[in-house]
Amino acid sequence: MTKEEIFNKIAAIIADRFEVDQSTVTNEMNLEQDLDADSIDFVEFVLELEDTFGSEISDEDAEKLNTVGEVVDYVAANQTK
């Protein structure tokens, strides 16, 4: 899966979960600040990412994911071949 395909899937999840227009999602978007995501929102988002991309994201790794771009890079680097 290309980074563009990953980004599009993540943008769709964000648009649905945080009720924002998908066209406003950018790689620079900060998950906590721009989406006003609290810790529960973030955990649910990570669980949905795991379901969507079929890979587990450790709590330690999830804590390092601040922007949409970082999530895309993480998923791209850790996708099952």
DARA-V959317 format. One record per residue. N is the residue number from 0. PSI is psi as a letter, one per 20 degrees, with the letter a starting at -180 (none if undefined). Layout:
BEGIN
N,PSI  N,PSI
END
This chain:
BEGIN
0,p  1,r  2,h  3,g  4,g  5,g  6,g  7,h  8,g  9,g  10,h  11,g  12,g  13,g  14,g  15,g  16,h  17,j  18,l  19,q  20,p  21,h  22,i  23,i  24,p  25,r  26,h  27,i  28,p  29,p  30,g  31,g  32,g  33,h  34,i  35,l  36,p  37,a  38,h  39,g  40,g  41,g  42,g  43,h  44,g  45,g  46,g  47,h  48,g  49,g  50,g  51,g  52,i  53,k  54,q  55,q  56,o  57,q  58,h  59,g  60,g  61,h  62,h  63,i  64,o  65,h  66,r  67,g  68,g  69,h  70,g  71,g  72,g  73,g  74,g  75,g  76,h  77,j  78,q  79,p  80,none
END
